[in-house]
Amino acid sequence: MITNNVLLLLVLAFPQPSSPVPLSPQSNDSPAAGGGDVAASDGAATMTEAESSGRILQRSKRGWMWNQFFLLEEYTGTDYQYVGKLHSDQDRGDGTVKYILSGDGAGSLFLIDENSGDIHATKRLDREEKAFYPLRAQAVNKTTGRPLEPESEFIIKIHDINDNEPKFTKEVYIANVPEMSSIGTYVLQVNATDADDENYGNSAKLVYSILQGQPYFSVEPNTGIIRTALSNMNRENREKYQVVIQAKDMAGQMGGLSGTTTVNITLTDVNNSPPRFPHSSYHLSVPESAEIGSTVGRIKANDADVGENAEMQYSIVDGDGQEVFAIATDRVTQEGVITVKKPLDYESKRVYTLKVEAANTHVDQRFSSLGPFEDMATVKITTQDVDEPPVFSRNPYIIEVHEDTAVGSFIGAVNARDPDAANHPIKYSIDRHTDLDRLFNIDSSNGSISTLQSLDREMSKWHNISVVATEISNPRQTTRVPVFIKVLDVNDNAPEFAMYYETFVCENVKAGQLIQTISAVDTDEPLIGHKFAFSLSAPNPNFTIFDNEDNTARILTKRGGFSRRELSAYLLPVVISDSIYPIQSSTSTLTIRVCACDSRGTVQSCSAEALMLSAGLSTGALVAILLCVLILLMIVVLFAALRRQKKKEPLIMSKEDVRDNVVSYNDEGGGEEDTQAFDIGTLRNPEVMDTNKLRRDIIPEMLFPFRRASPIKDNTDVRDFINGRLQENDADPTAPPDDSLATYAYEGNGSLAESLSSLESAAMEGDQEYDYLSHWGPQFKKLADMYIGKDTEKDT
């Protein structure tokens, strides 16, 4: 390392005796030989306190001054590096002058010889860490310590050497450039820096060059801009490139330092590759049972591009299967998905042909010359035969039937066929889970539906059943169809009161007064609307009815002066009929109670208790009357019980005696003259007993010594009479539901059946003998004892 010793020449100036305060030196930037800057000037006149006090000012001459030293960085010697020398013109070499150094690095980095003024650097300095150091110097008298010169500042500046190589801002750069770009397309700009001094020499002057990446890319030497150097680079051939860039200082000359960086460049895609099918034709198959929307198969055209440049749209442009099949694009895989558009039938058509086109959705017109950006392929689809279930001619079926349709009547039919070429026979059945009441039946061979029970629209207007069609040869092939059966209304219900009416009439009511408005309802369904007519079943002297002709009627009084004492309630039969053929009518009874009302017609009381109170009876009197009635009833019951016990005492011999109770009705008619209730000609005792059967509850006829013969044989008129009455009772809707026995007989003067009364049987008892009872066994022992005992008493 060559070091320059800087000699500082000091110009001494002695101040005048009259000027005790020396002047401060002024700095000068003029360079001095040997690397130091030396300057001399006259001392500047300054204002002192003496001048302010009016004394004569004296000009002081400055003795010495300097402004900077220069020192090379990165000193490698073993001794301290010499910086320069300080010397005052007041230093006569007698050793009385002392040099003092202060400021940045004084005493540590920089040392001064206080006697000679030589300055040395104690350490190796780096300009990149610190480029200059400001210091202060002063010369003082060793004996007195007084300064000989004013303190002055100077700078030690570090000179640069080329000791730093260029460094890039990034170790690795990432860049993209579209494929097929022209030569000179901008890619990226790299940047390197050098820590050396740009203003001193060429240490920091950089030049860029490319070490790796030719002939595809180039770099500008001064700016570091990377550009493409080869045209029509295809991403499909090569997508990624690695480029190495070097930056060298000293303007690229030999001996300069250098640094490198890596640039990874990726070619981005453009739509320069059209789609192409790998095959010109495709063959697919689908079962005829495939549902609408199900996938038949997938085809794909290849496109070397990526992203949106590889997006395609598939379409069917021709073929006999355009109406049967459809194609859609899978946006993820860019495949054409062929689906079923209409139901297939192997028996009608087995092979379909499609012409499919694949075209890019995003076309770059710059590369249209590389096209066309679409391609065609032929797709043949074969339909496969499948054993199909039966097919109904309709779905669903709707059948209408009147509610009065007779049981077993045909109401409709369903029809199904086997769609297969074999045309297997089919049987029909009703899913009984949908017909729990078993109202309908179906013919298994032809599908005709009939009724099993009578239908009632008022109970259910619709019946929804499921009919199942099954292939006889393959029971697993079944098809269901819903059958909706609508029950049509027939006027088979008579109208009746819409509600229960609590009707009353005041005792003080006048004739023609309204006491009730009634309305009716009908469970039948009218075509337009119900129209009811109201009337009385018979003329009534107390009340009348007026039809409002709006399905309501008014009940009016025909007289006044009703009395609860005479009658507390009236029953008014009202006939209500509809207007739909066949006309239905019914008689509803309206109960009208007689009540006590005030002058305004407000009901006060309708009860029997109030009536009795109104007659003047007190509560005590009513209680007394009730007690008397109760005592009388008790006496009658007690007397009847004692009399019954006396009569039946011989019969009750044991608790185990069980017999039927016999109730006798001793009622006689009025004889031949009694023609009010019965027809004389028909009230005869018919012979209805079957002679071939013996009743188990009576003794055989041969055991009786006496039997009254029927007076008339073969009474057909009586039999016809009884059968007619039986049919009337069976057809009467108001008849009670319980079984009953009606006996028709006649007795009286001139009756052929003779008298049935026991009043004249005393003369006949003697003719009766009961000895046969003792032969009937132990069951008839008590009865035999009773009657045989009676006969013995009579004989005695």
Secondary structure, 3 states (H helix, E strand, C coil): CCCCCEECCCCCCCCCCCCCCCCCCCCCCCCCHHHCCECCCCCCCCCCHHHHCCCCCCCCCCCCCECEEEEECCCCCCCCEEEEECCCCCCCCCCCEEEEEEECCECCCEEECCCCCEEEECCCCCCCCCCEEEEEEEEEECCCCCECCCCEEEEEEEECCCCCCCEECCCEEEEEEECCCCCCCEEEECCEECCCCCCCCCCCCCEEEEEECCCCEEECCCCCEEEECCCCCCCCCCCEEEEEEEEECHHHCCCCCEEEEEEEEEEECCCCCCCECCCCEEEEEEECCCCCCCEEEEECCECCCCHHHHCEEEEEEEECCCCCEEEEEECCCCEEEEEECCCCCCCCCCEEEEEEEEEECCCCHHHHHHCCCEEEEEEEEEEECCCCCCEECCCCEEEEEECCCCCCCEEEECCEECCCCCCCCEEEEECHHHCCCCCEEECCCCCEEEECCCCCCCCCCEEEEEEEEEECCCCCCEEEEEEEEEEECCCCCCCEECCCCCEEEECCCCCCCEEEEEEEECCCCCCCCCCCEEEECCCCCCEEEEECCCCEEEEEECCCCCCCCCCCEEEEEEEEECCCCCCCEEEEEEEEEEEEECCCCCEEECCHHHHHHHCCCCHHHHHHHHHHHHHHHHHHHHHHHHHHHHHHCCCCCCCCCCCCCCCCCCCCCCHHHCCCCCCCCCCCCCCCCCCCCCCCCCCCHHHCCCCCCCCCCCCHHHHHHHHHHHHHHHHCCCCCCCCCCCCCCCCCCCCCCCCCCCCCCHHHHCCCCCHHHHHCCHHHHHHHHHHHHHHHHHHC
